[in-house]
């Protein structure tokens, strides 16, 4: 029924408690993606598959892992076998192809870490 809401969010996707889809229109999530707890995702975001093709032709798919308390702005693209660290912020329109350390801010295309060791600002932090 996600197609009625204009999003592709497969039931096979691993999602933690507290997922917030803010204006989810245009959201595309690959079934192999992993989404942690208390993650906020805005409209137009893509969490996608990226294949690596070895010199012998072997194709290896990779999917992103979004750790707890991450905020992903509108129209951000996050693809491949990468990890977006806990408490990070991905700016709207950012294209992220490499892993991001926890509590970082990423902007631009390609995504660039502009600040590290940010103070967490999630009101409902994930408790372990």
C-alpha positions in Angstrom: 0.0 0.0 0.0 3.0 2.3 0.1 2.3 3.2 -3.6 -0.8 5.1 -2.4 1.6 7.3 -0.3 4.0 7.8 -3.2 6.8 5.8 -1.6 8.7 2.6 -2.1 9.4 1.1 1.3 9.5 -2.7 1.1 8.3 -4.8 4.0 11.6 -6.7 3.9 13.6 -3.6 5.0 14.9 -3.8 8.5 13.7 -0.8 10.5 14.0 0.1 14.1 11.5 1.6 16.5 10.8 5.3 16.3 11.2 5.7 12.5 9.8 9.1 11.4 8.8 9.6 7.8 8.3 13.4 7.4 6.4 14.0 4.1 7.4 10.6 2.8 6.4 11.4 -0.8 9.0 10.1 -3.3 10.9 8.0 -0.7 12.7 5.0 -2.2 14.3 2.4 0.1 16.0 -0.8 -1.2 14.9 -4.0 0.7 18.5 -4.6 1.8 18.9 -1.3 3.6 19.0 -1.3 7.4 17.5 1.6 9.3 18.2 2.1 13.0 16.0 3.5 15.8 14.7 7.1 16.0 15.7 7.9 12.4 14.0 10.8 10.7 13.7 10.6 6.9 12.3 13.4 4.7 10.6 13.3 1.3 12.4 12.2 -1.9 15.2 10.3 0.0 16.8 7.3 -1.7 18.5 4.6 0.4 19.7 2.4 -2.5 21.7 -0.5 -3.8 25.1 0.0 -5.4 26.8 -2.8 -7.1 30.6 -3.4 -7.2 31.8 -5.3 -10.3 35.1 -7.1 -9.9 37.6 -7.5 -12.8 36.4 -11.1 -13.2 32.8 -9.8 -13.7 31.5 -10.9 -10.3 28.8 -8.4 -9.1 28.6 -7.7 -5.4 25.5 -5.6 -4.2 25.8 -3.3 -1.3 23.1 -1.5 0.8 23.4 1.3 3.3 23.1 0.9 7.1 21.6 3.9 8.9 22.5 3.8 12.6 20.3 5.2 15.4 19.2 8.8 15.7 20.2 9.9 12.2 18.4 12.8 10.4 18.2 12.6 6.6 17.1 15.8 4.8 14.9 16.0 1.7 16.1 14.5 -1.6 19.3 13.1 -0.1 20.8 10.0 -1.8 22.6 7.4 0.2 23.8 4.3 -1.8 26.1 1.3 -1.4 27.6 -0.7 1.3 28.2 2.2 3.7 27.3 3.1 7.3 25.8 6.4 8.3 27.0 6.7 12.0 24.8 7.3 14.9 23.5 10.8 15.4 24.7 12.1 12.0 22.8 14.7 9.9 22.6 14.3 6.2 21.7 17.6 4.5 19.0 17.9 1.9 20.2 17.1 -1.5 23.4 15.4 -0.3 24.7 12.5 -2.3 26.5 10.1 0.1 28.7 7.3 -1.3 31.1 6.7 1.6 30.6 5.8 5.3 30.1 8.7 7.8 31.5 8.7 11.3 28.9 9.1 14.2 27.7 12.6 15.0 28.8 14.2 11.7 27.1 16.6 9.4 27.3 15.9 5.6 26.4 18.3 2.8 26.9 18.5 -1.0 27.4 16.3 -4.0 29.5 14.3 -3.5 28.7 14.3 0.3 31.4 16.0 2.3 31.7 15.9 6.1 31.6 19.6 7.2 31.4 19.0 11.0 32.3 16.1 13.3 31.6 15.3 17.0 28.3 17.2 16.9 26.1 17.3 20.0 23.2 14.9 19.6 19.8 16.7 19.4 17.4 13.8 19.3 14.8 14.2 22.0 14.1 10.4 22.3 17.5 8.8 22.2 17.8 5.1 21.5 18.6 3.3 24.8 20.7 0.2 24.6 
